[in-house]
Amino acid sequence: MLKKMLVASALLMTLLISSTITQTQAFKGLTEEEKAKRILEIANKAYERITAHVNNIAGNETIMNLLEGLGLKGYFIGNSSNLEEAGNLLRIAQQSLNSGDYEEAISKVLEAMGIMRNVFINIHKILKQAGVIKAPEKPELQAQGILVAINRSLERIKRLNETINTLISQLKISEGDAEEIEGLLNQAKNLLNRGRELLEEGNVTGAAHKLGEANRLITQAHVTLKAKIAEARMTERLEGFRLKIEEHLNRTLEKLNETAIGRIFGPLGFKHKWEFKHQIMGLIENATYAWKFNNKLRFRNSLEELRGKIKNFMSAYTVKELPSSTQSENLNLKLEVAKEVKRNQATIHVKATNTGDATLIFPNGALGIVIERNINGQWRPYYTPISIQMLIKLNPEESRAIFIKLINPPEGLYRAVAHAQSEQTLTSITATVEFTIP
């Protein structure tokens, strides 16, 4: 199969070079239309062959495992993806040819051919570096490449184990979580050692297969480690949030006399102020439990119920107990938006400015912003940025900007919706700003 691949490579290179000669004797006497048709035909054939060539390589598990082990798989995929751009240029060239713009058609074909030539050359270099393309007198090069990849993977396992030990000492992850990840790494290490043995036996294909299996386990271990760290951080943030809420509630509840308690908590369904506090703390514990066990619906519902309970309490507290100067605070939040659209990605720049006279608190680093899309006249949630769950404070006249990336967003009308609360009264405020894509 390797010989066939090399033969195909040579044919492709010859075809690519010969197809770029657009001003030679071969085209003398042809009209611009005939010339454009001829060169487009050559380019389409080259595109079909080089695409098939790349697909053959991508479908070879041994080669792809080897590239992954050497850290070259990303370069291969990145170069291969450029063929899509070449294909788009050839389609544009066909459209230009159909519309009679022969000069533009030839220009697009030449541009596509340049891309295809670079793809071929770069992939050829990648395969050569991996030892896939080798001289007949040196068949050991591919085995050497796999051995290098195995050693790199073993080093990666070593670094991950060191990271795990550090995180355990810092109490960032539990020993139980560490054992789960170390189990995956030990499996990967055994596969790599078996791969070495197969190389010594001359079984290159078997060694490459073991390398691929080991790298998948290492990747799984790495992903699991990141998830455990994120879980620990979220639990820590939720505990900090609980302490702040408890402190705020204690300070507020201690100010209330028995008369105020009856006026405020009676309509809310509580006989005693500490019943209210107990329910609030319970909702935070529910949210923490739901996050720990990856129950996103329960987590979201607990936080939503928590927000509603506090909002109802603070509304009653503001009316009954706060002085008139506080009740009349001016809450105002202004949003400004700019966007940058490139290919399949839109970057949304949202700037929030506190234009009121009260300090505002936002629930996270993304300013509690949700991106909504207008569908048939109705606003529907489209994207919620992933952000650190920490309270963000914005004093009067202060501003803060965030960047939100949307992948392949459909064209249409969108809006950014920010949520905040007054630091003193916890009164909610919402601000929106609309934009279109593209």
C-alpha positions as CSV (number, residue, x, y, z in Angstrom):
1,M,0.0,0.0,0.0
2,L,2.9,2.3,0.8
3,K,4.3,1.9,-2.7
4,K,0.9,2.7,-4.3
5,M,0.7,5.8,-2.1
6,L,4.2,6.9,-3.2
7,V,3.3,6.3,-6.9
8,A,0.1,8.3,-6.5
9,S,2.2,11.1,-4.9
10,A,4.5,11.3,-7.8
11,L,1.7,11.4,-10.3
12,L,-0.1,14.1,-8.3
13,M,3.0,16.2,-8.2
14,T,3.5,15.9,-11.9
15,L,-0.1,16.8,-12.5
16,L,0.0,19.8,-10.2
17,I,3.2,21.2,-11.8
18,S,2.0,20.7,-15.4
19,S,-1.4,22.1,-14.8
20,T,-0.1,25.5,-13.8
21,I,1.4,26.2,-17.2
22,T,-1.3,28.5,-18.6
23,Q,0.8,30.7,-20.9
24,T,2.8,28.0,-22.8
25,Q,2.6,26.8,-26.4
26,A,-0.2,24.3,-25.4
27,F,-2.7,27.2,-25.1
28,K,-1.7,29.2,-28.2
29,G,-4.5,29.5,-30.6
30,L,-7.2,28.9,-28.0
31,T,-9.8,31.5,-27.2
32,E,-10.1,32.8,-23.7
33,E,-13.2,30.6,-23.1
34,E,-11.4,27.5,-24.4
35,K,-8.3,28.3,-22.3
36,A,-10.4,28.8,-19.1
37,K,-12.3,25.5,-19.7
38,R,-9.1,23.6,-20.3
39,I,-7.3,24.8,-17.2
40,L,-10.4,24.4,-15.0
41,E,-10.7,20.8,-16.3
42,I,-7.1,20.1,-15.3
43,A,-7.6,21.7,-11.9
44,N,-10.7,19.7,-11.2
45,K,-8.9,16.4,-12.0
46,A,-6.0,17.5,-9.7
47,Y,-8.5,18.3,-6.9
48,E,-10.2,15.0,-7.2
49,R,-6.9,13.1,-7.1
50,I,-5.3,15.0,-4.2
51,T,-8.5,14.8,-2.2
52,A,-8.6,11.0,-2.7
53,H,-4.9,10.8,-1.8
54,V,-5.5,12.7,1.5
55,N,-8.6,10.7,2.3
56,N,-6.6,7.5,1.8
57,I,-4.0,8.7,4.3
58,A,-6.7,9.8,6.8
59,G,-8.3,6.4,6.6
60,N,-5.1,4.6,7.4
61,E,-5.3,3.9,11.1
62,T,-1.6,3.0,11.4
63,I,-0.4,6.2,9.9
64,M,-2.9,8.4,11.8
65,N,-1.9,6.8,15.1
66,L,1.8,7.4,14.3
67,L,1.1,11.1,13.4
68,E,-0.9,11.5,16.7
69,G,1.9,10.0,18.7
70,L,4.4,12.4,17.1
71,G,2.2,15.4,17.6
72,L,1.8,15.8,13.8
73,K,-1.9,14.9,13.5
74,G,-3.0,18.5,14.0
75,Y,-0.7,19.7,11.2
76,F,-2.0,17.1,8.9
77,I,-5.7,17.9,9.6
78,G,-5.0,21.6,9.3
79,N,-3.3,21.3,5.9
80,S,-6.0,18.9,4.7
81,S,-8.8,21.4,5.7
82,N,-7.3,23.9,3.2
83,L,-8.5,21.7,0.4
84,E,-12.0,22.9,1.2
85,E,-10.9,26.5,0.3
86,A,-9.4,25.2,-2.9
87,G,-12.7,23.5,-3.7
88,N,-14.7,26.7,-3.1
89,L,-12.3,28.6,-5.4
90,L,-12.9,26.0,-8.2
91,R,-16.7,26.4,-7.8
92,I,-16.3,30.2,-8.0
93,A,-14.2,29.7,-11.1
94,Q,-17.0,27.6,-12.7
95,Q,-19.5,30.3,-11.9
96,S,-17.2,32.9,-13.5
97,L,-16.8,30.7,-16.6
98,N,-20.5,30.2,-16.9
99,S,-21.1,34.0,-16.7
100,G,-18.4,34.7,-19.3
101,D,-15.8,36.2,-17.0
102,Y,-12.9,34.1,-18.3
103,E,-10.1,36.1,-16.8
104,E,-11.6,35.8,-13.3
105,A,-12.2,32.1,-13.8
106,I,-8.5,31.5,-14.7
107,S,-7.4,33.7,-11.7
108,K,-9.5,31.6,-9.3
109,V,-8.2,28.3,-10.8
110,L,-4.6,29.4,-10.4
111,E,-5.2,30.4,-6.8
112,A,-6.8,27.1,-6.1
113,M,-3.9,25.2,-7.7
114,G,-1.5,27.1,-5.5
115,I,-3.4,26.0,-2.4
116,M,-3.5,22.4,-3.6
117,R,0.2,22.4,-4.3
118,N,1.0,23.7,-0.8
119,V,-1.3,21.1,0.8
120,F,0.5,18.3,-1.1
121,I,4.0,19.6,-0.3
122,N,3.2,20.1,3.4
123,I,1.6,16.7,3.8
124,H,4.5,15.1,2.0
125,K,6.9,16.7,4.5
126,I,4.7,15.6,7.4
127,L,4.7,12.0,6.2
128,K,8.5,12.1,5.6
129,Q,9.1,13.5,9.1
130,A,7.0,10.6,10.5
131,G,9.0,8.1,8.6
132,V,6.0,7.0,6.4
133,I,7.8,8.0,3.3
134,K,11.2,6.4,3.4
135,A,14.0,5.2,1.2
136,P,13.9,1.5,0.4
137,E,17.3,0.9,2.0
138,K,16.1,2.3,5.3
139,P,12.9,0.5,6.4
140,E,13.7,1.1,10.0
141,L,12.7,4.8,9.8
142,Q,9.1,4.1,10.4
143,A,9.8,2.0,13.5
144,Q,12.1,4.8,14.8
145,G,9.3,7.3,14.4
146,I,6.9,5.1,16.4
147,L,9.6,4.6,19.1
148,V,10.0,8.4,19.3
149,A,6.2,8.8,19.6
150,I,6.1,6.2,22.4
151,N,8.8,7.9,24.4
152,R,6.9,11.3,24.0
153,S,3.7,9.7,25.3
154,L,5.5,8.2,28.3
155,E,6.9,11.7,29.0
156,R,3.4,13.1,28.8
157,I,2.2,10.4,31.3
158,K,5.0,11.4,33.7
159,R,4.1,15.1,33.5
160,L,0.4,14.3,34.2
161,N,1.3,12.2,37.2
162,E,3.4,15.1,38.6
163,T,0.5,17.5,38.0
164,I,-1.9,15.1,39.8
165,N,0.4,14.8,42.8
166,T,0.7,18.6,43.0
167,L,-3.1,19.1,42.9
168,I,-3.5,16.5,45.6
169,S,-1.1,18.3,47.9
170,Q,-2.9,21.6,47.2
171,L,-6.3,19.9,47.9
172,K,-7.5,20.8,44.4
173,I,-8.7,17.2,43.7
174,S,-9.5,14.3,45.9
175,E,-7.4,11.1,46.2
176,G,-10.4,9.2,44.8
177,D,-10.5,11.3,41.7
178,A,-6.7,11.0,41.4
179,E,-6.9,7.2,41.5
180,E,-9.5,7.2,38.6
181,I,-7.2,9.3,36.4
182,E,-4.0,7.4,37.4
183,G,-5.8,4.1,36.4
184,L,-6.2,5.4,32.9
185,L,-2.6,6.5,32.7
186,N,-1.4,3.1,34.0
187,Q,-3.4,1.4,31.2
188,A,-1.8,3.7,28.7
189,K,1.7,3.1,30.1
190,N,1.2,-0.7,29.8
191,L,0.1,-0.3,26.1
192,L,3.1,1.8,25.3
193,N,5.5,-0.7,26.9
194,R,3.8,-3.5,24.9
195,G,4.3,-1.3,21.8
196,R,8.0,-1.2,22.5
197,E,8.0,-5.0,22.7
198,L,6.2,-5.3,19.4
199,L,8.8,-3.0,17.8
200,E,11.6,-5.3,19.0
201,E,9.7,-8.1,17.4
202,G,9.5,-6.2,14.1
203,N,5.7,-5.7,14.3
204,V,5.5,-2.0,13.3
205,T,1.7,-2.1,12.6
206,G,0.9,-3.6,16.0
207,A,3.1,-1.1,17.8
208,A,1.4,1.8,16.0
209,H,-2.0,0.4,17.0
210,K,-0.9,0.2,20.7
211,L,0.4,3.7,20.5
212,G,-3.0,5.0,19.2
213,E,-4.9,3.2,22.0
214,A,-2.5,4.6,24.6
215,N,-2.8,8.2,23.3
216,R,-6.6,7.9,23.4
217,L,-6.4,6.9,27.1
218,I,-4.0,9.7,27.8
219,T,-6.3,12.2,26.2
220,Q,-9.2,10.7,28.2
221,A,-7.2,11.1,31.4
222,H,-6.3,14.7,30.6
223,V,-10.0,15.6,29.9
224,T,-11.1,13.9,33.1
225,L,-8.4,15.8,35.1
226,K,-9.6,19.1,33.7
227,A,-13.2,18.2,34.5
228,K,-12.3,17.3,38.1
229,I,-10.4,20.6,38.5
230,A,-13.4,22.5,37.2
231,E,-15.7,20.7,39.5
232,A,-13.5,21.4,42.5
233,R,-13.3,25.1,41.6
234,M,-17.1,25.4,41.1
235,T,-17.7,23.7,44.5
236,E,-15.2,26.2,46.1
237,R,-17.0,29.1,44.4
238,L,-20.4,27.9,45.5
239,E,-19.2,27.6,49.1
240,G,-17.8,31.2,48.8
241,F,-21.2,32.3,47.4
242,R,-23.0,30.5,50.3
243,L,-20.9,32.3,52.9
244,K,-21.5,35.7,51.3
245,I,-25.2,35.1,51.1
246,E,-25.3,33.9,54.7
247,E,-23.3,36.9,55.9
248,H,-25.6,39.3,54.0
249,L,-28.7,37.6,55.3
250,N,-27.5,37.5,59.0
251,R,-26.7,41.2,58.7
252,T,-30.1,42.0,57.2
253,L,-32.2,39.8,59.4
254,E,-30.6,41.1,62.7
255,K,-32.0,44.5,61.9
256,L,-35.6,43.3,61.8
257,N,-37.8,43.5,64.9
258,E,-40.8,41.2,65.5
259,T,-43.3,43.7,63.9
260,A,-41.2,43.9,60.7
261,I,-40.8,40.1,60.7
262,G,-44.6,39.6,60.6
263,R,-45.1,42.2,57.8
264,I,-42.3,40.9,55.6
265,F,-42.3,37.1,56.2
266,G,-46.0,36.5,56.6
267,P,-46.9,37.2,52.9
268,L,-43.9,35.0,52.0
269,G,-45.2,32.0,53.9
270,F,-42.7,32.0,56.8
271,K,-43.4,32.3,60.5
272,H,-39.9,33.0,61.5
273,K,-37.0,34.7,59.8
274,W,-34.7,31.7,60.4
275,E,-37.0,29.5,58.5
276,F,-36.4,31.7,55.5
277,K,-32.6,31.5,56.0
278,H,-32.7,27.7,56.4
279,Q,-34.5,27.4,53.0
280,I,-32.1,29.7,51.3
281,M,-29.1,27.7,52.6
282,G,-30.8,24.5,51.5
283,L,-31.2,25.8,47.9
284,I,-27.5,26.6,47.8
285,E,-26.7,23.1,49.0
286,N,-29.0,21.6,46.4
287,A,-27.2,23.6,43.7
288,T,-23.8,22.3,45.0
289,Y,-25.0,18.7,45.0
290,A,-26.5,19.0,41.5
291,W,-23.3,20.5,40.2
292,K,-21.2,17.7,41.8
293,F,-23.3,15.0,40.1
294,N,-23.5,16.9,36.8
295,N,-27.3,17.4,37.0
296,K,-27.4,20.7,35.1
297,L,-31.2,21.0,35.1
298,R,-31.4,20.6,38.9
299,F,-28.5,23.0,39.3
300,R,-30.2,25.7,37.1
301,N,-33.6,25.2,38.8
302,S,-32.0,25.5,42.3
303,L,-30.3,28.8,41.3
304,E,-33.4,30.1,39.7
305,E,-35.5,29.3,42.7
306,L,-32.9,30.9,45.0
307,R,-32.9,34.1,42.9
308,G,-36.7,34.3,43.1
309,K,-36.8,33.8,46.9
310,I,-34.2,36.5,47.5
311,K,-35.8,38.8,45.1
312,N,-39.2,38.5,46.8
313,F,-37.7,39.0,50.2
314,M,-35.7,42.1,49.2
315,S,-38.7,43.6,47.4
316,A,-40.7,43.3,50.7
317,Y,-37.7,44.4,52.8
318,T,-37.1,47.5,50.6
319,V,-40.7,48.7,50.9
320,K,-41.1,48.0,54.6
321,E,-37.7,48.7,56.2
322,L,-35.2,50.7,54.0
323,P,-35.1,54.5,54.3
324,S,-36.6,56.5,51.5
325,S,-33.2,57.6,50.2
326,T,-32.3,53.9,49.6
327,Q,-35.7,53.1,48.1
328,S,-35.3,55.8,45.5
329,E,-32.0,54.6,44.2
330,N,-31.6,55.0,40.5
331,L,-30.6,51.7,38.8
332,N,-29.5,52.1,35.2
333,L,-27.3,49.9,33.0
334,K,-26.2,50.7,29.5
335,L,-25.0,48.1,27.0
336,E,-23.0,48.7,23.8
337,V,-22.1,46.1,21.2
338,A,-19.7,45.7,18.3
339,K,-19.1,42.6,16.2
340,E,-16.4,41.0,14.1
341,V,-17.4,38.2,11.7
342,K,-14.7,36.0,10.1
343,R,-15.6,32.9,8.1
344,N,-17.5,30.6,10.5
345,Q,-17.0,32.6,13.7
346,A,-18.5,35.9,15.0
347,T,-16.8,37.7,17.9
348,I,-19.3,39.9,19.9
349,H,-17.8,42.7,22.0
350,V,-20.3,43.8,24.7
351,K,-19.5,46.8,26.9
352,A,-21.6,47.4,30.1
353,T,-21.6,50.8,31.8
354,N,-23.3,51.6,35.1
355,T,-25.1,54.8,34.4
356,G,-27.1,54.8,37.7
357,D,-26.2,56.0,41.2
358,A,-26.1,52.5,42.9
359,T,-23.4,49.8,42.8
360,L,-24.4,46.8,40.7
361,I,-23.5,43.2,41.3
362,F,-23.3,40.7,38.4
363,P,-23.5,36.9,38.9
364,N,-20.4,36.0,36.9
365,G,-17.4,37.2,34.8
366,A,-19.7,37.3,31.7
367,L,-21.9,39.9,33.5
368,G,-24.8,37.5,33.5
369,I,-25.1,38.0,29.8
370,V,-27.2,35.6,27.6
371,I,-27.3,35.9,23.8
372,E,-30.8,35.6,22.4
373,R,-31.9,35.1,18.8
374,N,-35.1,36.4,17.3
375,I,-37.0,33.6,15.7
376,N,-40.4,34.4,14.0
377,G,-40.7,37.5,16.2
378,Q,-39.9,35.8,19.5
379,W,-36.7,36.0,21.5
380,R,-35.2,32.6,22.2
381,P,-32.0,31.8,24.2
382,Y,-29.2,31.0,21.8
383,Y,-25.9,31.0,23.7
384,T,-24.8,31.4,27.4
385,P,-21.1,32.1,27.8
386,I,-19.2,29.8,30.0
387,S,-17.7,32.0,32.8
388,I,-16.1,31.9,36.2
389,Q,-18.9,31.9,38.8
390,M,-17.9,34.9,40.9
391,L,-19.6,38.1,41.8
392,I,-18.5,41.1,39.7
393,K,-19.0,44.6,41.1
394,L,-19.6,47.7,38.9
395,N,-19.6,51.1,40.7
396,P,-21.5,54.1,39.2
397,E,-19.9,55.3,35.9
398,E,-17.7,52.3,35.7
399,S,-17.6,50.1,32.6
400,R,-16.6,46.5,31.8
401,A,-16.2,44.7,28.5
402,I,-16.4,41.1,27.6
403,F,-15.9,39.1,24.3
404,I,-18.2,36.3,23.2
405,K,-17.4,33.9,20.4
406,L,-20.2,32.4,18.4
407,I,-19.4,29.5,16.1
408,N,-21.4,29.2,12.8
409,P,-24.2,31.5,13.9
410,P,-27.1,31.7,11.5
411,E,-27.8,35.1,10.0
412,G,-30.4,37.2,11.7
413,L,-31.3,39.5,14.6
414,Y,-29.7,38.9,18.0
415,R,-29.5,40.6,21.3
416,A,-27.3,40.5,24.4
417,V,-29.2,40.5,27.7
418,A,-27.3,41.4,30.9
419,H,-28.6,40.7,34.5
420,A,-27.5,42.5,37.6
421,Q,-28.7,43.5,41.1
422,S,-28.3,46.4,43.4
423,E,-25.6,45.7,45.9
424,Q,-27.6,47.2,48.8
425,T,-31.2,46.2,48.0
426,L,-30.6,43.2,45.7
427,T,-33.2,44.8,43.3
428,S,-32.8,43.2,39.9
429,I,-32.1,45.1,36.7
430,T,-31.9,43.9,33.1
431,A,-30.3,45.7,30.1
432,T,-30.4,44.6,26.4
433,V,-28.7,45.6,23.1
434,E,-29.6,44.3,19.7
435,F,-27.3,43.4,16.8
436,T,-27.4,41.5,13.5
437,I,-25.3,38.7,11.9
438,P,-23.6,39.3,9.6
